[in-house]
Amino acid sequence: MAARRQARVRPVDAAIVRLMALAAKGVQPQRMAREVEVIVAEWLRAPDADPAEAKAWLDELREQIAVGVGDAEEQVSDIDTSEPASVRQAQATLAALVATRDAAERARAAVRP
């Protein structure tokens, strides 16, 4: 019987899923930033860790998050201001994504290939 090969999830994709799950739960921006730091530390502690590869993953992660920030900014501007709860939720999501993007930028600067 042939063994099934399980497709390996790319680290950036796994990180995005992880971060978006936290954002969906409404966690605070500081927690989102810490999660980026945890993810990068995991990448760098892996037995086959390559700092240059981690830096490339961070580039991609940051780019994807930046797209999310742009989308969130657009959503905030489109929300009916007569619905305060919706405005607060959209602003909280935007703040979390901005903190995540900024943490990815800081982590990228700190990784030395």
HUWO-V504075 format. One record per pair of residues at least 24 apart in sequence whose C-alpha atoms are under 8 Angstrom apart, sorted by the first residue. I is the first residue (numbers start at 1). GAP is how many residues later the second one is. D is the distance in Angstrom with one decimal. If there is no record, write none. Layout:
i=I gap=GAP d=D
i=I gap=GAP d=D
This chain:
i=11 gap=46 d=7.4
i=12 gap=45 d=5.9
i=12 gap=46 d=7.7
i=12 gap=48 d=7.1
i=12 gap=49 d=6.0
i=15 gap=24 d=6.9
i=15 gap=46 d=7.8
i=16 gap=45 d=7.2
i=23 gap=70 d=6.4
i=23 gap=73 d=6.6
i=23 gap=74 d=7.6
i=24 gap=69 d=7.9
i=26 gap=66 d=7.2
i=26 gap=67 d=6.9
i=27 gap=69 d=7.4
i=28 gap=64 d=7.8
i=28 gap=68 d=6.3
i=29 gap=66 d=6.0
i=29 gap=67 d=4.1
i=29 gap=68 d=7.4
i=29 gap=69 d=7.8
i=29 gap=70 d=5.4
i=29 gap=71 d=7.2
i=30 gap=66 d=7.7
i=30 gap=69 d=6.9
i=32 gap=64 d=6.2
i=32 gap=65 d=7.8
i=32 gap=67 d=6.6
i=32 gap=68 d=5.5
i=33 gap=66 d=5.6
i=33 gap=67 d=4.9
i=33 gap=69 d=7.7
i=33 gap=70 d=5.2
i=33 gap=71 d=7.9
i=34 gap=69 d=7.8
i=36 gap=64 d=6.6
i=36 gap=67 d=6.3
i=36 gap=68 d=6.4
i=36 gap=71 d=8.0
i=37 gap=66 d=7.2
i=37 gap=67 d=7.9
i=37 gap=70 d=6.9
i=40 gap=67 d=7.3
i=50 gap=63 d=7.5
i=51 gap=60 d=6.5
i=51 gap=61 d=6.3
i=51 gap=62 d=4.6
i=52 gap=60 d=7.4
i=52 gap=61 d=4.4
i=54 gap=57 d=7.8
i=55 gap=53 d=5.8
i=55 gap=56 d=6.4
i=55 gap=57 d=8.0
i=55 gap=58 d=7.2
i=58 gap=46 d=6.3
i=58 gap=47 d=7.8
i=58 gap=49 d=7.6
i=58 gap=50 d=5.9
i=59 gap=49 d=7.2
i=61 gap=43 d=7.2
i=62 gap=39 d=5.6
i=62 gap=42 d=5.7
i=62 gap=43 d=6.7
i=65 gap=32 d=6.8
i=65 gap=35 d=7.3
i=65 gap=36 d=5.7
i=66 gap=32 d=7.9
i=66 gap=35 d=6.3
i=68 gap=29 d=7.0
i=69 gap=25 d=6.3
i=69 gap=28 d=5.8
i=69 gap=29 d=6.2
i=69 gap=32 d=8.0
